[in-house]
Amino acid sequence: MAGNHTRVNILVEGQTEETFVRELLVPHFAGLQVYLTPRIIETSKGHRGGVVSYGKIVHQVKRWCLQDQSAKVTTMFDVYGLPVDFPNVANWNNNQPAPAQVAVLEANLAASVGQPNFIPYLQLHEYEALLFSDLSAFSYAEVPQSVIQAWQQELAACGGPEHVNNSKLTAPSKRLIARWPGYEYAKVQFGVLIALEIGLARIRQQCPRFNEWLSILENL
């Protein structure tokens, strides 16, 4: 089990992920003497949020690894929407098992960064997959029960939150927006409040790769 004031710096894709780390992960890990610090990736000078190129990812991860070599550095980026120049992303095949494919993407990123304190993690397929861990939690945002039931049917057809598809029509956030358009403009607010309503334990139970990442951090 981790401890002895282990520090972990997390480079994230946007404000929702940053708030998720602060609200759900930081309190959990602090109890294990593991102290997380999230930072939103820079897209250009003075601007943060969104992953625009593979080179920017590698540059910023490597820079943080070198700046704080006594800490671990990890990432929380969505597989959906990765830049087209990310090695092997163009070869993604929705007809093949996703875990093995994302493991290749993570290995490529680790090789490009080339720093021993780096732990790559990519979210399958999108942050919103975590919210599919318990769709009934959307009642907190007064989403109609008929909409929640429709999402639950879609989830059952996919076989689990991390198996919800990776396309412009079927990615987790696209499914949420299609039936509840307000989510597009309230992602930062409801994206974390609903995760809090679900709870970290339930999310870990339903999202094996996400749980595996947290387990690695817990056992540094």
LINPELIN-V601683 format. One record per residue. PSI is psi in whole degrees, 0 to 359 (none if undefined). NEAR is the number of other ideal C-beta (glycine too) atoms within 12 Angstrom. D_LAST is the distance of its C-alpha to the last C-alpha in Angstrom with 1 decimal. Layout:
psi:near:d_last
PSI:NEAR:D_LAST
PSI:NEAR:D_LAST
This chain:
psi:near:d_last
140:14:7.1
163:24:5.1
201:16:8.0
39:12:10.3
46:15:10.9
136:27:7.8
137:27:9.8
120:41:9.7
130:34:13.1
120:40:14.5
121:44:17.8
169:39:19.9
328:43:23.3
187:34:25.4
324:24:26.2
313:36:25.6
322:39:22.0
315:29:21.5
322:27:23.1
315:39:21.2
315:41:17.8
320:26:19.6
326:26:21.4
318:37:19.1
318:38:15.4
311:24:15.6
320:18:17.2
311:26:15.0
332:34:11.7
326:21:13.7
343:16:14.4
10:24:10.9
38:19:11.0
123:32:9.0
114:30:11.8
141:38:12.7
110:27:15.7
151:32:17.6
133:31:20.3
135:29:23.0
143:36:23.8
133:25:27.1
328:19:29.9
175:13:32.4
120:7:33.2
1:7:33.0
137:13:32.0
155:23:28.8
129:24:27.9
145:24:28.2
110:37:27.1
336:24:30.2
152:20:29.4
321:26:26.8
321:19:27.6
321:29:26.7
306:40:23.3
316:31:22.5
313:19:24.1
323:34:22.3
312:41:18.7
318:27:19.5
316:22:21.1
324:32:18.3
318:31:15.9
327:20:18.6
329:18:19.5
70:23:16.2
346:17:14.6
353:17:12.5
160:28:10.6
153:35:8.9
133:39:11.7
176:41:12.2
158:43:15.5
85:44:17.4
148:42:20.8
141:37:23.3
316:42:24.4
126:36:27.9
8:28:29.5
147:36:27.4
149:26:29.7
341:15:32.0
5:18:31.0
125:34:27.4
126:23:27.4
354:25:28.4
329:30:28.7
342:14:32.5
8:14:32.2
134:28:30.6
111:15:32.6
349:20:32.7
358:9:34.2
155:13:31.2
132:17:28.0
320:32:25.7
318:22:22.2
324:16:23.1
319:28:24.6
331:39:21.8
324:22:19.5
317:25:22.0
317:37:22.0
320:37:18.3
321:20:18.6
318:25:21.6
316:39:19.9
320:28:17.1
322:18:19.9
321:27:21.9
315:30:19.4
33:16:18.6
135:26:15.8
342:15:12.8
13:26:10.6
134:34:11.8
104:34:10.5
142:36:13.9
130:40:14.8
133:44:18.5
126:47:20.0
128:43:22.6
354:42:25.2
156:43:25.2
318:45:23.8
343:48:26.8
325:42:25.7
327:48:23.5
341:46:26.8
358:43:28.3
331:36:26.1
89:29:29.0
339:37:32.0
340:22:33.9
342:29:32.0
346:37:34.1
336:22:37.0
326:20:35.5
14:27:36.7
33:16:40.0
133:28:39.6
144:15:42.5
327:15:41.8
325:14:43.5
315:26:41.0
318:28:38.0
323:18:39.6
318:21:40.2
320:37:36.5
323:26:35.7
320:16:38.1
319:28:36.5
316:31:33.0
323:16:34.5
330:16:36.1
328:26:32.8
14:16:30.9
155:26:27.9
320:40:26.4
0:39:24.4
1:30:27.7
134:42:29.8
167:32:31.5
79:36:31.0
172:18:34.3
344:15:36.3
334:16:37.9
0:25:35.3
155:31:31.9
312:42:30.6
325:38:31.8
323:27:35.1
320:39:35.7
313:38:35.1
325:25:37.4
324:21:40.1
343:26:40.7
79:30:39.7
332:16:40.6
338:20:39.6
329:30:35.9
328:19:36.3
357:13:37.3
24:22:35.1
314:32:31.7
322:23:30.0
299:20:31.6
335:32:31.5
329:39:28.4
321:33:26.2
321:24:28.7
323:40:28.9
319:42:25.1
321:26:25.3
321:26:28.2
313:33:26.3
145:21:23.2
322:30:19.5
316:16:19.8
318:25:22.7
316:36:21.2
323:27:18.2
323:19:20.8
346:30:22.9
87:37:20.5
319:23:18.5
320:33:16.9
316:39:16.0
321:24:14.5
318:22:12.5
311:35:11.0
324:35:10.2
322:22:8.8
315:22:6.3
326:35:5.5
337:26:5.9
27:18:3.8
none:27:0.0
